Amino acid sequence: MPERLINHLTRFVKVPDEDRATILRYFRTVTLNKKENLLEEGQVCQANYFVLKGCLRMFFVNEKGVEHTTQFAIENWWMTDNMAFQQQRPSDFYIQAVEKTEVLAINFESQEQLCARFPQFERYFRLVYQKAYAAAQLRIKYLYDFSREELYHHFNDRYPDFIQRVPQYLLASFLGFTPEYLSEIRKKKRS
């Protein structure tokens, strides 16, 4: 399964065969059950997570106790609280398994050592973060530009795997509406 990470790396940078085993030693495998937390609000964010199998979500809980999902990650996606990870400070978020999930975790010190030993990782992480940042910018644009119904259909068209894998209440939380409203949208015929 760790070959999944190597395959992902080689999409962005060159990884010599003789370095692959050494690279993988910087990571540890973590297996999570459904609804198990990798990170909780207030904990120092110790690791960056690469999803081998399964699905993660990042969320926060507002002052009324309502959960708001801000991000999902499926196979070959990274997830962490970037600010808390980079500054090694307590997180404002939770990271939780949506389904049984297996990740490769790399702690902050190990990631720094990996980048120092294998300079191509600086490029790799830059490219990965640029893609993630661009996706976040588009999501913000869509939140302003699209009606709620358009937002759901756009997400459905773009990420059909999520619609099948993510429970409706989590999808509603991510899209910014109630599960009941999402149910109404799904019942309507698309024009």
Buried (B, 14 or more C-beta within 10 A) or exposed (E): EBEBBBEBBEEBBEBEEEBBEEBBEBBEEBEBEEEEEBBEBEBBBBBBBBBBBBBBBBBBEEEEEEBEBBBBBBBEBBBBBBEBBEEEEBBEBBBBBBBEBBBBBBBBEBBEBBBEEBEBBEEBBEEBEEEBEEEEEEBEEBEEEBEBBEBBBBBBEEBEEBBEBBEEBBBBBBBEBEBEBBEEBEEEEEE
